[in-house]
Amino acid sequence: MADQQLAFVHMPKTAGTTFDRILMGLMPLMGKPRVRADGTIYGQFLGPDKTEAADYFRNVEKERILQSSFFAGHVTLPVWRERIVPD
């Protein structure tokens, strides 16, 4: 997968958070760029420091996303397509 991107779909209660943390730790060791869209989805679990991950994804530089080997965050498929697929 040296020249590929990984889009990980987290299914609840399947160790997705653990898998995410492992990959987030490995990417810097491998010298691979990564992007994490911190935040929540659909306004769930909002607190004073939480934002929507989709908003982060919409605002991050597209070039940074395209150059990343690993992307994580609560981003729905329509938002992903909005930023990636049209090109």
Secondary structure, DSSP 8 states (H G I E B T S, - for coil): -TT--EE----TTSSHHHHHHHHHHHHHHTT--EEEE-SBSTTTT--TT--BHHHHHHHS-HHHHHH-SEEEES--HHHHHHHSTT-
